[in-house]
Amino acid sequence: MKATLTSRETAQYLGISYWKLLELAKAGAIPHIRVGNRVLFRQPSIMAWLEAREQASVAAEPEPIQGKIRRLRG
């Protein structure tokens, strides 16, 4: 079993483009390891990153707006 995933493998795993993944890595927005010219990713780190992003998106969603109950004329 490999300890790291390549950029292409990680992009496919996440369902995003290779270029978007490299953009996220360059911005420091996703955990990665640079080895020379290569950018590598550890699967446990990617899973933790996804979990944190998911939790942040759930916490940021506003409560649904409730409407008023009206009496129908009949």
PQR file of N, CA, C, O and H, with PARSE charges and radii, in Angstrom:
ATOM      1  N   MET A   1       0.846  -1.191   0.000 -0.4000 1.5000
ATOM      2  CA  MET A   1       0.000   0.000   0.000 -0.0000 2.0000
ATOM      3  C   MET A   1       0.879   1.237   0.000  0.5500 1.7000
ATOM      4  O   MET A   1       1.842   1.321   0.762 -0.5500 1.4000
ATOM      5  N   LYS A   2       0.550   2.198  -0.854 -0.4000 1.5000
ATOM      6  CA  LYS A   2       1.326   3.427  -0.961 -0.0000 2.0000
ATOM      7  C   LYS A   2       1.017   4.368   0.201  0.5500 1.7000
ATOM      8  O   LYS A   2      -0.110   4.426   0.693 -0.5500 1.4000
ATOM      9  H   LYS A   2      -0.232   2.130  -1.473  0.4000 1.0000
ATOM     10  N   ALA A   3       2.040   5.100   0.626 -0.4000 1.5000
ATOM     11  CA  ALA A   3       1.869   6.069   1.717 -0.0000 2.0000
ATOM     12  C   ALA A   3       1.279   7.383   1.212  0.5500 1.7000
ATOM     13  O   ALA A   3       0.665   8.125   1.979 -0.5500 1.4000
ATOM     14  H   ALA A   3       2.956   5.053   0.227  0.4000 1.0000
ATOM     15  N   THR A   4       1.464   7.670  -0.076 -0.4000 1.5000
ATOM     16  CA  THR A   4       0.990   8.938  -0.629 -0.0000 2.0000
ATOM     17  C   THR A   4       0.253   8.715  -1.943  0.5500 1.7000
ATOM     18  O   THR A   4       0.386   7.673  -2.586 -0.5500 1.4000
ATOM     19  H   THR A   4       1.962   7.067  -0.698  0.4000 1.0000
ATOM     20  N   LEU A   5      -0.525   9.721  -2.320 -0.4000 1.5000
ATOM     21  CA  LEU A   5      -1.214   9.731  -3.606 -0.0000 2.0000
ATOM     22  C   LEU A   5      -0.603  10.827  -4.465  0.5500 1.7000
ATOM     23  O   LEU A   5      -0.166  11.856  -3.949 -0.5500 1.4000
ATOM     24  H   LEU A   5      -0.632  10.567  -1.797  0.4000 1.0000
ATOM     25  N   THR A   6      -0.570  10.607  -5.773 -0.4000 1.5000
ATOM     26  CA  THR A   6      -0.097  11.651  -6.678 -0.0000 2.0000
ATOM     27  C   THR A   6      -1.184  12.709  -6.827  0.5500 1.7000
ATOM     28  O   THR A   6      -2.311  12.535  -6.363 -0.5500 1.4000
ATOM     29  H   THR A   6      -0.925   9.771  -6.192  0.4000 1.0000
ATOM     30  N   SER A   7      -0.829  13.792  -7.475 -0.4000 1.5000
ATOM     31  CA  SER A   7      -1.805  14.859  -7.711 -0.0000 2.0000
ATOM     32  C   SER A   7      -2.963  14.363  -8.556  0.5500 1.7000
ATOM     33  O   SER A   7      -4.120  14.666  -8.266 -0.5500 1.4000
ATOM     34  H   SER A   7       0.086  13.933  -7.853  0.4000 1.0000
ATOM     35  N   ARG A   8      -2.663  13.613  -9.588 -0.4000 1.5000
ATOM     36  CA  ARG A   8      -3.730  13.100 -10.464 -0.0000 2.0000
ATOM     37  C   ARG A   8      -4.640  12.114  -9.720  0.5500 1.7000
ATOM     38  O   ARG A   8      -5.860  12.157  -9.882 -0.5500 1.4000
ATOM     39  H   ARG A   8      -1.723  13.368  -9.823  0.4000 1.0000
ATOM     40  N   GLU A   9      -4.063  11.243  -8.920 -0.4000 1.5000
ATOM     41  CA  GLU A   9      -4.862  10.299  -8.135 -0.0000 2.0000
ATOM     42  C   GLU A   9      -5.754  11.033  -7.139  0.5500 1.7000
ATOM     43  O   GLU A   9      -6.922  10.685  -6.968 -0.5500 1.4000
ATOM     44  H   GLU A   9      -3.072  11.208  -8.789  0.4000 1.0000
ATOM     45  N   THR A  10      -5.200  12.046  -6.487 -0.4000 1.5000
ATOM     46  CA  THR A  10      -5.961  12.814  -5.497 -0.0000 2.0000
ATOM     47  C   THR A  10      -7.082  13.599  -6.162  0.5500 1.7000
ATOM     48  O   THR A  10      -8.195  13.650  -5.640 -0.5500 1.4000
ATOM     49  H   THR A  10      -4.251  12.329  -6.626  0.4000 1.0000
ATOM     50  N   ALA A  11      -6.801  14.209  -7.306 -0.4000 1.5000
ATOM     51  CA  ALA A  11      -7.832  14.955  -8.031 -0.0000 2.0000
ATOM     52  C   ALA A  11      -8.977  14.029  -8.420  0.5500 1.7000
ATOM     53  O   ALA A  11     -10.145  14.391  -8.280 -0.5500 1.4000
ATOM     54  H   ALA A  11      -5.896  14.167  -7.730  0.4000 1.0000
ATOM     55  N   GLN A  12      -8.652  12.852  -8.900 -0.4000 1.5000
ATOM     56  CA  GLN A  12      -9.686  11.882  -9.272 -0.0000 2.0000
ATOM     57  C   GLN A  12     -10.461  11.438  -8.037  0.5500 1.7000
ATOM     58  O   GLN A  12     -11.685  11.313  -8.090 -0.5500 1.4000
ATOM     59  H   GLN A  12      -7.703  12.558  -9.013  0.4000 1.0000
ATOM     60  N   TYR A  13      -9.776  11.202  -6.940 -0.4000 1.5000
ATOM     61  CA  TYR A  13     -10.401  10.792  -5.688 -0.0000 2.0000
ATOM     62  C   TYR A  13     -11.392  11.845  -5.193  0.5500 1.7000
ATOM     63  O   TYR A  13     -12.483  11.511  -4.730 -0.5500 1.4000
ATOM     64  H   TYR A  13      -8.782  11.303  -6.897  0.4000 1.0000
ATOM     65  N   LEU A  14     -11.002  13.124  -5.293 -0.4000 1.5000
ATOM     66  CA  LEU A  14     -11.854  14.218  -4.830 -0.0000 2.0000
ATOM     67  C   LEU A  14     -12.924  14.614  -5.840  0.5500 1.7000
ATOM     68  O   LEU A  14     -13.893  15.289  -5.490 -0.5500 1.4000
ATOM     69  H   LEU A  14     -10.115  13.395  -5.669  0.4000 1.0000
ATOM     70  N   GLY A  15     -12.750  14.198  -7.086 -0.4000 1.5000
ATOM     71  CA  GLY A  15     -13.712  14.565  -8.122 -0.0000 2.0000
ATOM     72  C   GLY A  15     -13.551  15.988  -8.605  0.5500 1.7000
ATOM     73  O   GLY A  15     -14.522  16.618  -9.024 -0.5500 1.4000
ATOM     74  H   GLY A  15     -11.963  13.650  -7.370  0.4000 1.0000
ATOM     75  N   ILE A  16     -12.317  16.506  -8.548 -0.4000 1.5000
ATOM     76  CA  ILE A  16     -12.030  17.852  -9.045 -0.0000 2.0000
ATOM     77  C   ILE A  16     -10.945  17.751 -10.104  0.5500 1.7000
ATOM     78  O   ILE A  16     -10.327  16.700 -10.272 -0.5500 1.4000
ATOM     79  H   ILE A  16     -11.529  15.994  -8.207  0.4000 1.0000
ATOM     80  N   SER A  17     -10.715  18.838 -10.812 -0.4000 1.5000
ATOM     81  CA  SER A  17      -9.699  18.807 -11.859 -0.0000 2.0000
ATOM     82  C   SER A  17      -8.296  18.816 -11.243  0.5500 1.7000
ATOM     83  O   SER A  17      -8.081  19.297 -10.130 -0.5500 1.4000
ATOM     84  H   SER A  17     -11.217  19.692 -10.676  0.4000 1.0000
ATOM     85  N   TYR A  18      -7.376  18.279 -11.993 -0.4000 1.5000
ATOM     86  CA  TYR A  18      -5.965  18.263 -11.607 -0.0000 2.0000
ATOM     87  C   TYR A  18      -5.466  19.683 -11.366  0.5500 1.7000
ATOM     88  O   TYR A  18      -4.746  19.939 -10.401 -0.5500 1.4000
ATOM     89  H   TYR A  18      -7.551  17.888 -12.897  0.4000 1.0000
ATOM     90  N   TRP A  19      -5.850  20.600 -12.240 -0.4000 1.5000
ATOM     91  CA  TRP A  19      -5.387  21.993 -12.136 -0.0000 2.0000
ATOM     92  C   TRP A  19      -5.974  22.696 -10.916  0.5500 1.7000
ATOM     93  O   TRP A  19      -5.289  23.489 -10.270 -0.5500 1.4000
ATOM     94  H   TRP A  19      -6.435  20.393 -13.024  0.4000 1.0000
ATOM     95  N   LYS A  20      -7.235  22.411 -10.596 -0.4000 1.5000
ATOM     96  CA  LYS A  20      -7.845  22.995  -9.399 -0.0000 2.0000
ATOM     97  C   LYS A  20      -7.147  22.490  -8.143  0.5500 1.7000
ATOM     98  O   LYS A  20      -6.928  23.253  -7.202 -0.5500 1.4000
ATOM     99  H   LYS A  20      -7.791  21.766 -11.121  0.4000 1.0000
ATOM    100  N   LEU A  21      -6.797  21.202  -8.126 -0.4000 1.5000
ATOM    101  CA  LEU A  21      -6.081  20.637  -6.988 -0.0000 2.0000
ATOM    102  C   LEU A  21      -4.732  21.314  -6.799  0.5500 1.7000
ATOM    103  O   LEU A  21      -4.359  21.658  -5.678 -0.5500 1.4000
ATOM    104  H   LEU A  21      -6.975  20.582  -8.890  0.4000 1.0000
ATOM    105  N   LEU A  22      -4.000  21.505  -7.889 -0.4000 1.5000
ATOM    106  CA  LEU A  22      -2.701  22.177  -7.785 -0.0000 2.0000
ATOM    107  C   LEU A  22      -2.860  23.626  -7.334  0.5500 1.7000
ATOM    108  O   LEU A  22      -2.020  24.146  -6.600 -0.5500 1.4000
ATOM    109  H   LEU A  22      -4.303  21.225  -8.800  0.4000 1.0000
ATOM    110  N   GLU A  23      -3.932  24.274  -7.770 -0.4000 1.5000
ATOM    111  CA  GLU A  23      -4.217  25.648  -7.336 -0.0000 2.0000
ATOM    112  C   GLU A  23      -4.467  25.690  -5.825  0.5500 1.7000
ATOM    113  O   GLU A  23      -3.974  26.586  -5.139 -0.5500 1.4000
ATOM    114  H   GLU A  23      -4.615  23.851  -8.366  0.4000 1.0000
ATOM    115  N   LEU A  24      -5.233  24.724  -5.308 -0.4000 1.5000
ATOM    116  CA  LEU A  24      -5.491  24.643  -3.867 -0.0000 2.0000
ATOM    117  C   LEU A  24      -4.197  24.390  -3.091  0.5500 1.7000
ATOM    118  O   LEU A  24      -3.980  24.973  -2.029 -0.5500 1.4000
ATOM    119  H   LEU A  24      -5.634  23.997  -5.865  0.4000 1.0000
ATOM    120  N   ALA A  25      -3.344  23.520  -3.625 -0.4000 1.5000
ATOM    121  CA  ALA A  25      -2.072  23.220  -2.962 -0.0000 2.0000
ATOM    122  C   ALA A  25      -1.172  24.446  -2.940  0.5500 1.7000
ATOM    123  O   ALA A  25      -0.550  24.753  -1.923 -0.5500 1.4000
ATOM    124  H   ALA A  25      -3.521  23.046  -4.488  0.4000 1.0000
ATOM    125  N   LYS A  26      -1.108  25.139  -4.061 -0.4000 1.5000
ATOM    126  CA  LYS A  26      -0.255  26.330  -4.149 -0.0000 2.0000
ATOM    127  C   LYS A  26      -0.708  27.408  -3.158  0.5500 1.7000
ATOM    128  O   LYS A  26       0.113  28.123  -2.584 -0.5500 1.4000
ATOM    129  H   LYS A  26      -1.614  24.889  -4.887  0.4000 1.0000
ATOM    130  N   ALA A  27      -2.022  27.512  -2.967 -0.4000 1.5000
ATOM    131  CA  ALA A  27      -2.580  28.500  -2.036 -0.0000 2.0000
ATOM    132  C   ALA A  27      -2.468  28.033  -0.583  0.5500 1.7000
ATOM    133  O   ALA A  27      -2.755  28.800   0.337 -0.5500 1.4000
ATOM    134  H   ALA A  27      -2.689  26.931  -3.433  0.4000 1.0000
ATOM    135  N   GLY A  28      -2.055  26.785  -0.373 -0.4000 1.5000
ATOM    136  CA  GLY A  28      -1.960  26.257   0.990 -0.0000 2.0000
ATOM    137  C   GLY A  28      -3.308  25.906   1.579  0.5500 1.7000
ATOM    138  O   GLY A  28      -3.448  25.805   2.798 -0.5500 1.4000
ATOM    139  H   GLY A  28      -1.822  26.162  -1.120  0.4000 1.0000
ATOM    140  N   ALA A  29      -4.309  25.718   0.723 -0.4000 1.5000
ATOM    141  CA  ALA A  29      -5.664  25.451   1.186 -0.0000 2.0000
ATOM    142  C   ALA A  29      -5.932  23.969   1.420  0.5500 1.7000
ATOM    143  O   ALA A  29      -6.949  23.616   2.017 -0.5500 1.4000
ATOM    144  H   ALA A  29      -4.195  25.800  -0.267  0.4000 1.0000
ATOM    145  N   ILE A  30      -5.046  23.103   0.964 -0.4000 1.5000
ATOM    146  CA  ILE A  30      -5.219  21.661   1.119 -0.0000 2.0000
ATOM    147  C   ILE A  30      -3.893  21.070   1.590  0.5500 1.7000
ATOM    148  O   ILE A  30      -2.843  21.480   1.097 -0.5500 1.4000
ATOM    149  H   ILE A  30      -4.220  23.390   0.479  0.4000 1.0000
ATOM    150  N   PRO A  31      -3.904  20.125   2.524 -0.5600 1.5000
ATOM    151  CA  PRO A  31      -2.641  19.559   3.020  0.2800 2.0000
ATOM    152  C   PRO A  31      -1.919  18.768   1.922  0.5500 1.7000
ATOM    153  O   PRO A  31      -2.513  17.925   1.251 -0.5500 1.4000
ATOM    154  N   HIS A  32      -0.648  19.055   1.761 -0.4000 1.5000
ATOM    155  CA  HIS A  32       0.149  18.390   0.732 -0.0000 2.0000
ATOM    156  C   HIS A  32       1.611  18.338   1.142  0.5500 1.7000
ATOM    157  O   HIS A  32       2.024  18.979   2.108 -0.5500 1.4000
ATOM    158  H   HIS A  32      -0.165  19.740   2.307  0.4000 1.0000
ATOM    159  N   ILE A  33       2.386  17.566   0.394 -0.4000 1.5000
ATOM    160  CA  ILE A  33       3.815  17.429   0.634 -0.0000 2.0000
ATOM    161  C   ILE A  33       4.525  17.693  -0.684  0.5500 1.7000
ATOM    162  O   ILE A  33       4.176  17.107  -1.709 -0.5500 1.4000
ATOM    163  H   ILE A  33       2.050  17.046  -0.391  0.4000 1.0000
ATOM    164  N   ARG A  34       5.509  18.564  -0.660 -0.4000 1.5000
ATOM    165  CA  ARG A  34       6.308  18.819  -1.869 -0.0000 2.0000
ATOM    166  C   ARG A  34       7.589  18.004  -1.777  0.5500 1.7000
ATOM    167  O   ARG A  34       8.313  18.075  -0.784 -0.5500 1.4000
ATOM    168  H   ARG A  34       5.792  19.040   0.173  0.4000 1.0000
ATOM    169  N   VAL A  35       7.860  17.233  -2.818 -0.4000 1.5000
ATOM    170  CA  VAL A  35       9.086  16.450  -2.921 -0.0000 2.0000
ATOM    171  C   VAL A  35       9.676  16.792  -4.281  0.5500 1.7000
ATOM    172  O   VAL A  35       9.275  16.236  -5.303 -0.5500 1.4000
ATOM    173  H   VAL A  35       7.272  17.175  -3.624  0.4000 1.0000
ATOM    174  N   GLY A  36      10.630  17.712  -4.281 -0.4000 1.5000
ATOM    175  CA  GLY A  36      11.165  18.188  -5.555 -0.0000 2.0000
ATOM    176  C   GLY A  36      10.073  18.906  -6.319  0.5500 1.7000
ATOM    177  O   GLY A  36       9.454  19.839  -5.808 -0.5500 1.4000
ATOM    178  H   GLY A  36      10.955  18.165  -3.450  0.4000 1.0000
ATOM    179  N   ASN A  37       9.841  18.468  -7.541 -0.4000 1.5000
ATOM    180  CA  ASN A  37       8.785  19.065  -8.368 -0.0000 2.0000
ATOM    181  C   ASN A  37       7.425  18.420  -8.147  0.5500 1.7000
ATOM    182  O   ASN A  37       6.414  18.916  -8.644 -0.5500 1.4000
ATOM    183  H   ASN A  37      10.344  17.710  -7.956  0.4000 1.0000
ATOM    184  N   ARG A  38       7.394  17.329  -7.412 -0.4000 1.5000
ATOM    185  CA  ARG A  38       6.153  16.597  -7.221 -0.0000 2.0000
ATOM    186  C   ARG A  38       5.359  17.131  -6.034  0.5500 1.7000
ATOM    187  O   ARG A  38       5.925  17.597  -5.046 -0.5500 1.4000
ATOM    188  H   ARG A  38       8.216  16.927  -7.009  0.4000 1.0000
ATOM    189  N   VAL A  39       4.055  17.053  -6.153 -0.4000 1.5000
ATOM    190  CA  VAL A  39       3.149  17.409  -5.064 -0.0000 2.0000
ATOM    191  C   VAL A  39       2.404  16.129  -4.707  0.5500 1.7000
ATOM    192  O   VAL A  39       1.698  15.559  -5.540 -0.5500 1.4000
ATOM    193  H   VAL A  39       3.595  16.674  -6.956  0.4000 1.0000
ATOM    194  N   LEU A  40       2.565  15.681  -3.462 -0.4000 1.5000
ATOM    195  CA  LEU A  40       1.965  14.435  -3.012 -0.0000 2.0000
ATOM    196  C   LEU A  40       0.975  14.697  -1.886  0.5500 1.7000
ATOM    197  O   LEU A  40       1.034  15.726  -1.213 -0.5500 1.4000
ATOM    198  H   LEU A  40       3.139  16.144  -2.786  0.4000 1.0000
ATOM    199  N   PHE A  41       0.069  13.752  -1.695 -0.4000 1.5000
ATOM    200  CA  PHE A  41      -0.999  13.898  -0.703 -0.0000 2.0000
ATOM    201  C   PHE A  41      -1.126  12.603   0.072  0.5500 1.7000
ATOM    202  O   PHE A  41      -1.029  11.517  -0.500 -0.5500 1.4000
ATOM    203  H   PHE A  41       0.021  12.916  -2.242  0.4000 1.0000
ATOM    204  N   ARG A  42      -1.345  12.717   1.391 -0.4000 1.5000
ATOM    205  CA  ARG A  42      -1.607  11.544   2.234 -0.0000 2.0000
ATOM    206  C   ARG A  42      -3.125  11.394   2.358  0.5500 1.7000
ATOM    207  O   ARG A  42      -3.824  12.361   2.661 -0.5500 1.4000
ATOM    208  H   ARG A  42      -1.423  13.599   1.856  0.4000 1.0000
ATOM    209  N   GLN A  43      -3.625  10.193   2.126 -0.4000 1.5000
ATOM    210  CA  GLN A  43      -5.063   9.976   2.160 -0.0000 2.0000
ATOM    211  C   GLN A  43      -5.685  10.324   3.518  0.5500 1.7000
ATOM    212  O   GLN A  43      -6.755  10.933   3.534 -0.5500 1.4000
ATOM    213  H   GLN A  43      -3.057   9.408   1.880  0.4000 1.0000
ATOM    214  N   PRO A  44      -5.073   9.970   4.663 -0.5600 1.5000
ATOM    215  CA  PRO A  44      -5.680  10.368   5.947  0.2800 2.0000
ATOM    216  C   PRO A  44      -5.793  11.898   6.095  0.5500 1.7000
ATOM    217  O   PRO A  44      -6.769  12.398   6.655 -0.5500 1.4000
ATOM    218  N   SER A  45      -4.808  12.624   5.599 -0.4000 1.5000
ATOM    219  CA  SER A  45      -4.852  14.090   5.670 -0.0000 2.0000
ATOM    220  C   SER A  45      -5.961  14.647   4.786  0.5500 1.7000
ATOM    221  O   SER A  45      -6.640  15.602   5.163 -0.5500 1.4000
ATOM    222  H   SER A  45      -4.015  12.218   5.144  0.4000 1.0000
ATOM    223  N   ILE A  46      -6.146  14.050   3.611 -0.4000 1.5000
ATOM    224  CA  ILE A  46      -7.200  14.491   2.700 -0.0000 2.0000
ATOM    225  C   ILE A  46      -8.570  14.212   3.314  0.5500 1.7000
ATOM    226  O   ILE A  46      -9.478  15.038   3.215 -0.5500 1.4000
ATOM    227  H   ILE A  46      -5.594  13.274   3.305  0.4000 1.0000
ATOM    228  N   MET A  47      -8.720  13.042   3.951 -0.4000 1.5000
ATOM    229  CA  MET A  47      -9.992  12.716   4.597 -0.0000 2.0000
ATOM    230  C   MET A  47     -10.293  13.678   5.743  0.5500 1.7000
ATOM    231  O   MET A  47     -11.437  14.104   5.901 -0.5500 1.4000
ATOM    232  H   MET A  47      -7.983  12.371   4.031  0.4000 1.0000
ATOM    233  N   ALA A  48      -9.287  14.028   6.543 -0.4000 1.5000
ATOM    234  CA  ALA A  48      -9.474  14.987   7.643 -0.0000 2.0000
ATOM    235  C   ALA A  48      -9.832  16.358   7.091  0.5500 1.7000
ATOM    236  O   ALA A  48     -10.675  17.053   7.658 -0.5500 1.4000
ATOM    237  H   ALA A  48      -8.357  13.682   6.415  0.4000 1.0000
ATOM    238  N   TRP A  49      -9.197  16.755   5.988 -0.4000 1.5000
ATOM    239  CA  TRP A  49      -9.474  18.047   5.342 -0.0000 2.0000
ATOM    240  C   TRP A  49     -10.921  18.073   4.853  0.5500 1.7000
ATOM    241  O   TRP A  49     -11.625  19.063   5.049 -0.5500 1.4000
ATOM    242  H   TRP A  49      -8.511  16.191   5.528  0.4000 1.0000
ATOM    243  N   LEU A  50     -11.366  16.987   4.217 -0.4000 1.5000
ATOM    244  CA  LEU A  50     -12.754  16.907   3.745 -0.0000 2.0000
ATOM    245  C   LEU A  50     -13.736  17.001   4.910  0.5500 1.7000
ATOM    246  O   LEU A  50     -14.743  17.704   4.827 -0.5500 1.4000
ATOM    247  H   LEU A  50     -10.794  16.183   4.057  0.4000 1.0000
ATOM    248  N   GLU A  51     -13.440  16.294   5.985 -0.4000 1.5000
ATOM    249  CA  GLU A  51     -14.312  16.318   7.165 -0.0000 2.0000
ATOM    250  C   GLU A  51     -14.427  17.734   7.725  0.5500 1.7000
ATOM    251  O   GLU A  51     -15.522  18.183   8.063 -0.5500 1.4000
ATOM    252  H   GLU A  51     -12.623  15.723   6.052  0.4000 1.0000
ATOM    253  N   ALA A  52     -13.303  18.433   7.823 -0.4000 1.5000
ATOM    254  CA  ALA A  52     -13.308  19.808   8.337 -0.0000 2.0000
ATOM    255  C   ALA A  52     -14.111  20.730   7.423  0.5500 1.7000
ATOM    256  O   ALA A  52     -14.858  21.582   7.903 -0.5500 1.4000
ATOM    257  H   ALA A  52     -12.413  18.069   7.549  0.4000 1.0000
ATOM    258  N   ARG A  53     -13.961  20.564   6.110 -0.4000 1.5000
ATOM    259  CA  ARG A  53     -14.709  21.388   5.158 -0.0000 2.0000
ATOM    260  C   ARG A  53     -16.207  21.109   5.266  0.5500 1.7000
ATOM    261  O   ARG A  53     -17.026  22.025   5.196 -0.5500 1.4000
ATOM    262  H   ARG A  53     -13.355  19.872   5.719  0.4000 1.0000
ATOM    263  N   GLU A  54     -16.550  19.842   5.436 -0.4000 1.5000
ATOM    264  CA  GLU A  54     -17.954  19.469   5.563 -0.0000 2.0000
ATOM    265  C   GLU A  54     -18.555  20.071   6.830  0.5500 1.7000
ATOM    266  O   GLU A  54     -19.653  20.628   6.791 -0.5500 1.4000
ATOM    267  H   GLU A  54     -15.885  19.097   5.493  0.4000 1.0000
ATOM    268  N   GLN A  55     -17.848  19.964   7.944 -0.4000 1.5000
ATOM    269  CA  GLN A  55     -18.334  20.522   9.205 -0.0000 2.0000
ATOM    270  C   GLN A  55     -18.501  22.037   9.113  0.5500 1.7000
ATOM    271  O   GLN A  55     -19.471  22.592   9.631 -0.5500 1.4000
ATOM    272  H   GLN A  55     -16.957  19.512   7.976  0.4000 1.0000
ATOM    273  N   ALA A  56     -17.555  22.703   8.453 -0.4000 1.5000
ATOM    274  CA  ALA A  56     -17.632  24.164   8.303 -0.0000 2.0000
ATOM    275  C   ALA A  56     -18.826  24.557   7.441  0.5500 1.7000
ATOM    276  O   ALA A  56     -19.483  25.560   7.720 -0.5500 1.4000
ATOM    277  H   ALA A  56     -16.768  22.253   8.032  0.4000 1.0000
ATOM    278  N   SER A  57     -19.115  23.784   6.402 -0.4000 1.5000
ATOM    279  CA  SER A  57     -20.241  24.133   5.532 -0.0000 2.0000
ATOM    280  C   SER A  57     -21.571  23.914   6.234  0.5500 1.7000
ATOM    281  O   SER A  57     -22.516  24.673   6.020 -0.5500 1.4000
ATOM    282  H   SER A  57     -18.582  22.969   6.175  0.4000 1.0000
ATOM    283  N   VAL A  58     -21.654  22.890   7.067 -0.4000 1.5000
ATOM    284  CA  VAL A  58     -22.889  22.633   7.804 -0.0000 2.0000
ATOM    285  C   VAL A  58     -23.107  23.721   8.850  0.5500 1.7000
ATOM    286  O   VAL A  58     -24.233  24.179   9.043 -0.5500 1.4000
ATOM    287  H   VAL A  58     -20.885  22.274   7.240  0.4000 1.0000
ATOM    288  N   ALA A  59     -22.048  24.132   9.518 -0.4000 1.5000
ATOM    289  CA  ALA A  59     -22.156  25.162  10.550 -0.0000 2.0000
ATOM    290  C   ALA A  59     -22.505  26.519   9.951  0.5500 1.7000
ATOM    291  O   ALA A  59     -23.137  27.342  10.612 -0.5500 1.4000
ATOM    292  H   ALA A  59     -21.133  23.760   9.361  0.4000 1.0000
ATOM    293  N   ALA A  60     -22.097  26.760   8.702 -0.4000 1.5000
ATOM    294  CA  ALA A  60     -22.304  28.066   8.079 -0.0000 2.0000
ATOM    295  C   ALA A  60     -23.688  28.210   7.458  0.5500 1.7000
ATOM    296  O   ALA A  60     -24.099  29.326   7.139 -0.5500 1.4000
ATOM    297  H   ALA A  60     -21.583  26.091   8.165  0.4000 1.0000
ATOM    298  N   GLU A  61     -24.414  27.114   7.277 -0.4000 1.5000
ATOM    299  CA  GLU A  61     -25.727  27.196   6.647 -0.0000 2.0000
ATOM    300  C   GLU A  61     -26.729  27.842   7.597  0.5500 1.7000
ATOM    301  O   GLU A  61     -26.838  27.439   8.756 -0.5500 1.4000
ATOM    302  H   GLU A  61     -24.080  26.208   7.536  0.4000 1.0000
ATOM    303  N   PRO A  62     -27.466  28.848   7.107 -0.5600 1.5000
ATOM    304  CA  PRO A  62     -28.454  29.514   7.963  0.2800 2.0000
ATOM    305  C   PRO A  62     -29.662  28.609   8.204  0.5500 1.7000
ATOM    306  O   PRO A  62     -29.927  27.677   7.445 -0.5500 1.4000
ATOM    307  N   GLU A  63     -30.371  28.907   9.262 -0.4000 1.5000
ATOM    308  CA  GLU A  63     -31.596  28.177   9.570 -0.0000 2.0000
ATOM    309  C   GLU A  63     -32.622  28.448   8.469  0.5500 1.7000
ATOM    310  O   GLU A  63     -32.674  29.562   7.947 -0.5500 1.4000
ATOM    311  H   GLU A  63     -30.156  29.664   9.879  0.4000 1.0000
ATOM    312  N   PRO A  64     -33.431  27.462   8.108 -0.5600 1.5000
ATOM    313  CA  PRO A  64     -34.452  27.705   7.090  0.2800 2.0000
ATOM    314  C   PRO A  64     -35.469  28.725   7.590  0.5500 1.7000
ATOM    315  O   PRO A  64     -35.822  28.747   8.769 -0.5500 1.4000
ATOM    316  N   ILE A  65     -35.918  29.547   6.693 -0.4000 1.5000
ATOM    317  CA  ILE A  65     -36.897  30.581   7.042 -0.0000 2.0000
ATOM    318  C   ILE A  65     -38.275  29.929   7.117  0.5500 1.7000
ATOM    319  O   ILE A  65     -38.714  29.249   6.190 -0.5500 1.4000
ATOM    320  H   ILE A  65     -35.631  29.529   5.735  0.4000 1.0000
ATOM    321  N   GLN A  66     -38.929  30.152   8.225 -0.4000 1.5000
ATOM    322  CA  GLN A  66     -40.258  29.587   8.419 -0.0000 2.0000
ATOM    323  C   GLN A  66     -41.300  30.614   8.007  0.5500 1.7000
ATOM    324  O   GLN A  66     -41.189  31.794   8.339 -0.5500 1.4000
ATOM    325  H   GLN A  66     -38.572  30.704   8.978  0.4000 1.0000
ATOM    326  N   GLY A  67     -42.306  30.157   7.286 -0.4000 1.5000
ATOM    327  CA  GLY A  67     -43.375  31.048   6.868 -0.0000 2.0000
ATOM    328  C   GLY A  67     -44.448  31.159   7.947  0.5500 1.7000
ATOM    329  O   GLY A  67     -44.438  30.422   8.932 -0.5500 1.4000
ATOM    330  H   GLY A  67     -42.396  29.199   7.016  0.4000 1.0000
ATOM    331  N   LYS A  68     -45.364  32.087   7.743 -0.4000 1.5000
ATOM    332  CA  LYS A  68     -46.480  32.255   8.670 -0.0000 2.0000
ATOM    333  C   LYS A  68     -47.616  31.327   8.266  0.5500 1.7000
ATOM    334  O   LYS A  68     -47.836  31.062   7.084 -0.5500 1.4000
ATOM    335  H   LYS A  68     -45.372  32.686   6.943  0.4000 1.0000
ATOM    336  N   ILE A  69     -48.321  30.847   9.256 -0.4000 1.5000
ATOM    337  CA  ILE A  69     -49.490  30.019   8.979 -0.0000 2.0000
ATOM    338  C   ILE A  69     -50.662  30.959   8.743  0.5500 1.7000
ATOM    339  O   ILE A  69     -50.938  31.847   9.550 -0.5500 1.4000
ATOM    340  H   ILE A  69     -48.143  31.062  10.216  0.4000 1.0000
ATOM    341  N   ARG A  70     -51.354  30.748   7.615 -0.4000 1.5000
ATOM    342  CA  ARG A  70     -52.510  31.588   7.295 -0.0000 2.0000
ATOM    343  C   ARG A  70     -53.773  30.750   7.273  0.5500 1.7000
ATOM    344  O   ARG A  70     -53.755  29.565   6.938 -0.5500 1.4000
ATOM    345  H   ARG A  70     -51.130  30.027   6.959  0.4000 1.0000
ATOM    346  N   ARG A  71     -54.830  31.375   7.625 -0.4000 1.5000
ATOM    347  CA  ARG A  71     -56.141  30.708   7.573 -0.0000 2.0000
ATOM    348  C   ARG A  71     -56.699  30.899   6.169  0.5500 1.7000
ATOM    349  O   ARG A  71     -56.736  32.012   5.646 -0.5500 1.4000
ATOM    350  H   ARG A  71     -54.845  32.337   7.897  0.4000 1.0000
ATOM    351  N   LEU A  72     -57.135  29.790   5.567 -0.4000 1.5000
ATOM    352  CA  LEU A  72     -57.723  29.870   4.227 -0.0000 2.0000
ATOM    353  C   LEU A  72     -59.180  30.258   4.319  0.5500 1.7000
ATOM    354  O   LEU A  72     -59.900  29.803   5.208 -0.5500 1.4000
ATOM    355  H   LEU A  72     -57.105  28.885   5.992  0.4000 1.0000
ATOM    356  N   ARG A  73     -59.611  31.096   3.407 -0.4000 1.5000
ATOM    357  CA  ARG A  73     -61.022  31.497   3.364 -0.0000 2.0000
ATOM    358  C   ARG A  73     -61.773  30.422   2.581  0.5500 1.7000
ATOM    359  O   ARG A  73     -61.318  29.953   1.538 -0.5500 1.4000
ATOM    360  H   ARG A  73     -59.026  31.466   2.685  0.4000 1.0000
ATOM    361  N   GLY A  74     -62.864  30.068   3.082 -0.4000 1.5000
ATOM    362  CA  GLY A  74     -63.495  28.975   2.425 -0.0000 2.0000
ATOM    363  C   GLY A  74     -64.880  29.105   2.089  0.5500 1.7000
ATOM    364  O   GLY A  74     -65.466  28.184   1.520 -0.5500 1.4000
ATOM    365  H   GLY A  74     -63.234  30.449   3.930  0.4000 1.0000
TER
END
